[in-house]
Amino acid sequence: MIFKKSFSYKFVAFAVLVQSFLVILQQVLIAVFHMEQESTTIYRVMLTAIPLSIAIIMTLFRKWKVFVVVYSITLLIVLLNILIFHQNEIFLVQNSLRFLLPVVIPSALCLMFIPSIDIVEDVLYKISWLCTLPVFIYVINFFTGTFIISDYNMSFSYGLLLPMLSLYSKKNPCSVIVSIILFIIVVGIGSRGAAVIFVLYALYDIFQSHKKFAIPALLLLIVFFLFLPSLAQWFESIDIHSRTLNLLFDHNLLRSDARSLLYESMLDVFWDNPITGIGLFGDRIYLNGSYVHNFIIELYLNWGVLIGTIILLFLLVKFIKTYKNSNKTNRNILIKYLLASVVPLMFSGSYLIDYNLGIFIGVLFLLSRTNRDKSFQTAI
């Protein structure tokens, strides 16, 4: 009976966290096997829907009241948005049915009711190793000339971000080496955001958990930066033009003129509607189906200044309180999911359709419950 429960919790965690693997697999199918993106999307949706549906059913039997309350509130909000912001209806209905209701919300609910963060971490670690298989297939086929890399791949790099951090955080020499190899791959062909986040997590981990290694680690980091020109030359020799390194050498690593213009235009829209906002998915109307690529701006656009601030403060207070009450290990875990799941939403993606936000909220509430249970046991 205990084995069955343990397996069911691991399956639920797998169903939620397998997205990283599916993102990488989709990129491999497109590049290596030359499949149409539409076809790979169908496979990814099916491989997402089947295990996640089972996970939802398994969690629903144990926490059906929570599901009823959360989905009732969500559906009410969606209906009110359709009535008040009727111009958003096509995007609201389409994206709610495809992402918000079947993926984002259940990802959070399924994770938060797993009994231990250790189960989540164990499953994530195994999935992270699983992700390395399609990555190495990708790399081998590139070197054998199966395909060429003409531009940077944002989906590939962000799909690898959580697995990279998971492998690094395990502190197994083999997993750390593989995480660094994945990091170098991301530097070569991926987004600068994922590479910067990996470095930030490594620095945080060193100073938070391994202070005695801080100076040697910083020296190694300096040596790595000194070798970046040689790394860039090697990339060029194999016909890879690293956007991340080019931006770094041009001192433009953190600069994005396109994003700045996008933010400015949507902030003008917000200040025209500061109280009510423009409703859920309202930015799609102004951006021809795209989104603002910034979690905070999107939040204020969707909800207005009052409700947007309340939501933001709630999440911030919840995070600070959970972090403060956690031990070093759980603090490290919380920061890992924050960096991998929330920080990318500051410059890419949309919180209403991104499974990563559901994962972060699930882990946040799971760790919060863990702290509360420990406090209760200590009090007894």
N, C-alpha and C positions, 0 to 999 in steps of 0.2 A: 504493500500500500504506500509506504514511504517512497519506494522507488518510482511508483507511478506518479506521485505528486511531484517529485523532483524532476522527472522527465517532462511533465506537463509545463512546469515553470520554465524549464530550459527551452522547450518548444515555443512558448509564448515570446521569450526573449529573442529567440532566433527569428521568428516571424517578423518582429519589429526591426531588428538590427540588420537583417540580410540585405537591406537596400544598398549598402555600400558595395557589396559584392555584385549586385544586379547592375548598378551603374557602370562598374568596370567591365562586366561581362558584355553589356550593350556596346560599349566603345570598342571592344575587341571584335565583336560580331560585325560591326560596321567597317572597321579598318582592315582587319585580317581576312575576314570571310566575305567582305564586300557586299554585305546585306544592306537592303534599303532601310533607312532609319525608321520608316513607318512600321515595317515588319518587326524590327527589333523592339520597338515600343510596345507592340502587341504582346510579344513574349514577356517583356518586363512587367507589363500590367498583369498578365496571367500569373506569373511567378510571385508577384506581390499579393494579388488578391486571394489566391488559394490558401497559402499558409496564414495570412493575416485574418481571413474570415474564420478559420478554425480557432485561431488565438482569441478572437473576439468572443466566439461562442464559449470557449473554455473559461474566459474571464467573466463573461456575462452570467454564468451559472453561480459564481461566487459573489459578484458585486453588482447584481442587476439593478438595485436601487440607485446606485451612483450613475450607471449608464442611463437610466430613465431620466434622472434629474438633469444631467449634463446635456443629453440630446434634446430634451424638452426645451431647455433654455436656448440652446443653439438654434433649433428650428424656429423658435419664437423670434430670435434676433434676425435670422435670415428672412422670415416673413415680413417683419417690420421694415427691414431694409428694402424689400421688394416694393412695399407700399409707399414708403417715404422717398426712396431713391429709385424710382421705377426705371430710370435711364440705365441703371446698372444691371437690370434683370438678366440679360443674356449671359453676361460674365458671371454674375452671382450664382445663377442656377447651375450653369455648366461647371464652374470650378468647385462649387460646394459639393456637387454630386461626384466629381472625379477625384478630388483631393481632400478637402476639408473634412467632410463627414466620414468617408471610408478609410482615410489614411492618417491624417494629422491627429484628429481627436482620439481614435482608438489606439494609436501608438502611445500617446500619453497615458491613457487609462490602463492599458495592458501592462506597461512597465511599472506604474506606480503601485500596483498591487502584487508584484512579485515579492516574496517574503524577505529576500536578501539581495543587497547590491552585489555580493560575491557571485551570485548566479548570473547576473547581467554581465559582469566583467569577464567571467569565464567564457560565456558564449561569444562575447565580442572578441575576445582574444583568438578563439578558434576561427571565427569569421574573418578576422584580420589575416590569419595565415592562409585561409582559403582565397582571399583576395590576391595574394601574391602569385598564385598560379596563372590566372589570366594576364596579370601584368607581365610576367616573364615570357608568356606566349607572345604578347604584344611586342616586347623588346626583341625577342629572337627573330620574329617575322620582319621587324623593321630592318635588322641587320642583314637578313637574307634577301632583302629587296622586295618583299611582298607588297609593301606600300611605302609611301613617302609621307613625311610630316611637313606640311606647308604652313601651318599656323598653330598657335598655342591652343590647348584643349582644356577649357575651364571645367567641364563636367568630369573629365578624367581626374584632374587634380583634387577637386572637392570630394569626389567619390573616394579617393585614397586618404583624405585627411584624417578621419576618425581611425581607420586601421593603422595609419602611420603612428598616431599618438598612442594607440593601444599597444602596439608592438614595442614602442620606445618605453612606455611606462612600466612594462613588465620587468625591465632591468635584467632580463636574460641576455647574456652576451650575443647569442645568435639573433634574438629578436631585435636587439638594438642595432646590430649591423644591418639587418634587412630593412629596418625603418630608415636608416641613413641612406641606403641604396634607393629606397622608394622616394626619399626626399630629393636626392640628386636627379631622379627621373622627373619629378615634379618641377624642379628648377629648370630642367631642359625643355620640357614640352608643355608644362602646365601653367596655372595662374600664379601670379606673384603672391596673391592673398594666402593661398594654402601654404606656400613656402615660408612666408613671414610668420604665420600662425604656428607652424611647427617650431621655428626658432624661439618664438616667445614662450611656448610651452616648455621647451628644453631648458630655457633660462629660469623660468619659474620653478620647475622641478628641482633644478640644481640648488637654488637658493632656499627653497622651502624644505627639501628633504635631505639634501646632501651638501651642507654648507662647507664641509671640510674639503670637498672636491671643487669648490667654486673657482678658486684661482687656477688650478690645472685645466678646468673646463673652459674658462675664459681664454686661456692661452691657446688651447686647441681651436677655439672659435676664431681667434685672431689669425692663427696659421691657416685655417680653412678660408678665411676671407682673402688672405694673401695669395692663395692658390686659385682664386676665382678667375683671374684672367687666363690662366692655363686651362681651367675647366671650360671657359668660353671658347678658347681656341680649339679644344678637342671637339666640342659640340659643332663648331663651324666645319671642322674637318670631316664630320660625318653628315654634314648638310642639315644640322639642326640649328635654327636661329633662336636662341633662348630670349624670349621677350623679357623675362624676369631679370636676367643679367644685363641686357641692353639698357633697361630702365635704371638699374642700379648704377651702372657706369655713367649714365647720363644724369645721375642725381635726381631722377624722377620716379623713384620706386613707389613713393606714397602719393604721387600726384596723378589725378585723372580729370582732365579737362572735360571729357564727355560726361562723366558722372556729375561734375560740378554744375554744368549747364542744366542737366536733368533735375538735380536737386533744386536749383534756383527757380526753374519754371514751375515745379510742383509746389514749392513753398509759396509762390505767388498765388497758386490755386487755393492752397490752405488758408492764406490770410484773407482771401475773398469769402471763405466759409469757415471761420475759426470756431464757431460754437457747435454747429452740427457736423462739420466735416462734409465729406462728399460720399459717405457710405462705403460699405464693404466692396472691394474690387473697383472702387470709383476711379482709381488712377488709370485703370485699363481704358476708360472712355477717352481720357486725354492723351494717352500714349499708344493708341491704335492696338490695343490688346496686350501691350507690354506692361511692366510695373516699375515702380520708382527705384527699386534696388537699394532701399534703405529702410531697415526695420522701424526706426523711430519716426521717420517722416511718414511712412505708410500707416503706422499706428494712428498718428494724429489726423491724417487725411481720412481714415476710415471712421474714427470715433469722435473727432472734435477735441478741443483743448481740455475740457473738463474730464470726460470719460477716459480719454487717452492718457492723461496724467495719472488718473487713479489706477489704471491698468499697469502703467509703467512703474509707479511707486510700489504697488503690490508685489510685482515680480522682483523689484530691487530689494525691498525689505525681506521678502521670502528668501532670496538668495543670500543676503548678508547674514540673516539669522541662522540659516542652515549651515553656512560656511563657518560661522563663529562657534556653533555647537558641535561641529564635526571634529573627529580626530585628524591627524596628519594625512593618513591614507585616504580618508573620504574627502578631505579638502582637495587633495590632488585629483581625485576622480571628478569632483564637481567642476574644478577648473578645466579639466580635460574636455568635458562635455560642453561647457560654456564656450570654450575656444573653438571647438569643432562644429558646434551646432548653432550658436547665436551670433558670434562675431562675424561669420561669413554673411549673415543677413544684413549686416551694416553696409555692405557694398555689393551684394549680389543676392538674387533670389527674392522670394516673397513669403512672409511668415504664414500666409493663409493657405499656401499649397506645399510648403516644404516640410517633409517628414521629420527633418532634423529638429525643428522646434518642438514637435510632439515628443521626440526622444528626450530632449533636454528637460521639458516640463515633467515628464514621467520620472526621470532620474532625480530631479530636484525634490519632488514630493516623496519619492521613495527614501531618499536620504533624510529628509525632514522627519518622516515617520520613524525611521531607524533611531534618530536622535531622541525623539519623544519617547519611544519604547525603552531606551536605555536610561533616560531620566526617571521614568516611572519605576523601573526595576531597582535603580539606585535608591529611590525614595522609600521603596518597600524594605 
